[in-house]
Amino acid sequence: MADFGDLSKKLREHGDTILVNQNKKTIRVALAIDALIVKAMPVDTGRAKSSVVVTVGESSASEIQAPYFAGKKGSTAGANAQAAIAQAESALQGREFGQEIHININLPYIDDLNKGHSPQAAAGFIEQAIRDGIATETGVEASLLKRT
């Protein structure tokens, strides 16, 4: 005869495992999207790359006025990209299952950049980064059930 107490316990454990793994997977996708946007972002002074800011729970309306590392003609592109990606990693570190993730880019000229007004990035680079970031995580069913 089946022990329903054990069955109930195992189902709860699997449910917890699924939630934990789904949270990890969501964070990985958000980090991938963030990194792809940051890397594809056209760069001159570094302000645009530095303006990609991740928040958890609520979006940010703050407009970044200065880059992490000021430069000219892309001289600080790498440093600003690293700083922006580190900011995202830090923001997502304590994210709990179900909390909204926002990738904010509050620049008055972001729409122009995304429409291809810079020769450094193709039109729609943000949407492409989102598609590519989502594609980084495959095998959802199997990985959600795996205990880590």
C-alpha positions in Angstrom: 0.0 0.0 0.0 1.3 3.5 -0.9 2.3 5.8 1.8 0.6 9.1 1.0 2.7 11.0 3.5 5.8 10.2 1.6 4.2 10.9 -1.7 3.0 14.3 -0.5 6.5 15.1 0.8 8.1 14.1 -2.6 5.6 16.2 -4.5 6.4 19.2 -2.3 10.1 18.7 -2.8 9.6 18.5 -6.6 7.5 21.6 -6.5 10.2 23.5 -4.6 12.9 22.2 -7.0 10.9 23.4 -9.9 10.5 26.9 -8.4 14.2 27.2 -7.5 15.3 26.0 -11.0 12.8 28.2 -12.8 14.1 31.2 -10.8 17.7 30.4 -11.8 16.7 29.9 -15.4 14.9 33.2 -15.5 17.9 35.0 -14.0 20.2 33.4 -16.6 17.9 34.5 -19.4 17.7 38.1 -18.0 21.5 38.2 -17.7 22.0 36.9 -21.2 19.6 39.5 -22.6 21.2 42.3 -20.6 24.7 41.3 -21.8 23.7 41.0 -25.4 22.0 44.5 -25.3 25.1 46.0 -23.6 27.5 44.4 -26.1 25.4 45.4 -29.1 24.8 49.0 -27.8 26.5 51.6 -30.0 29.2 53.4 -28.1 30.8 56.9 -28.3 31.1 58.3 -24.8 29.9 55.2 -23.0 26.7 56.7 -21.7 24.4 54.4 -23.7 26.1 51.2 -22.5 26.1 52.5 -18.9 22.3 53.3 -19.3 21.4 49.6 -19.5 20.3 49.1 -15.8 18.6 46.1 -14.4 16.1 46.4 -11.5 14.0 43.9 -9.7 10.4 44.5 -8.6 9.9 47.9 -10.2 11.3 49.6 -13.3 13.5 52.7 -13.0 12.7 56.0 -14.5 16.2 57.4 -13.8 18.1 58.6 -16.7 21.9 58.0 -16.5 23.6 61.3 -17.1 27.2 60.0 -17.2 28.8 56.7 -18.1 30.6 54.5 -15.6 33.9 55.4 -17.4 33.9 58.5 -19.6 35.5 58.2 -23.0 35.5 59.3 -26.6 34.9 57.3 -29.8 34.4 54.1 -27.9 37.6 54.2 -25.9 36.0 52.9 -22.7 33.5 50.5 -24.3 34.9 47.4 -22.6 35.0 49.0 -19.2 31.5 50.3 -19.5 30.2 47.0 -20.7 31.8 45.2 -17.8 30.4 47.6 -15.3 26.9 47.4 -16.8 26.9 43.6 -16.8 28.2 43.6 -13.2 25.4 45.9 -12.2 22.9 43.4 -13.6 24.5 40.5 -11.8 24.4 42.4 -8.6 20.7 43.5 -9.0 19.6 39.9 -9.7 21.6 38.3 -7.0 18.8 38.3 -4.4 15.9 38.0 -6.9 13.1 35.7 -5.6 10.8 33.6 -7.7 8.0 35.7 -9.1 9.7 39.1 -8.8 9.6 41.1 -12.0 12.9 41.8 -13.8 13.3 45.1 -15.7 16.0 45.9 -18.1 15.8 49.7 -18.2 17.4 51.9 -20.9 16.3 55.5 -20.1 17.9 57.6 -22.8 16.1 60.2 -24.8 17.8 58.8 -28.0 17.5 55.0 -27.4 14.7 54.7 -29.9 16.9 56.3 -32.6 19.8 54.0 -31.8 17.5 51.0 -32.0 16.1 52.2 -35.3 19.6 52.0 -36.8 20.7 55.6 -36.6 24.2 54.5 -35.6 26.4 52.6 -38.1 27.6 50.6 -35.1 24.4 48.6 -34.6 21.7 47.2 -36.9 18.2 48.4 -36.5 16.3 46.3 -34.0 19.4 45.3 -32.1 17.4 45.3 -28.8 14.7 43.0 -30.0 17.4 40.7 -31.5 19.2 40.6 -28.2 16.0 39.6 -26.5 15.4 36.8 -29.0 19.0 35.6 -28.7 18.9 35.8 -24.9 15.8 33.7 -24.7 17.3 31.2 -27.1 20.2 30.6 -24.7 18.0 28.5 -22.4 16.7 25.3 -23.9 15.5 22.0 -22.4 13.2 23.7 -20.0 11.3 20.6 -18.9 14.3 18.4 -18.0 16.3 21.2 -16.3 13.4 22.3 -14.1 13.1 18.9 -12.5 16.8 18.4 -11.9 17.9 18.9 -8.3 20.9 21.1 -7.9 
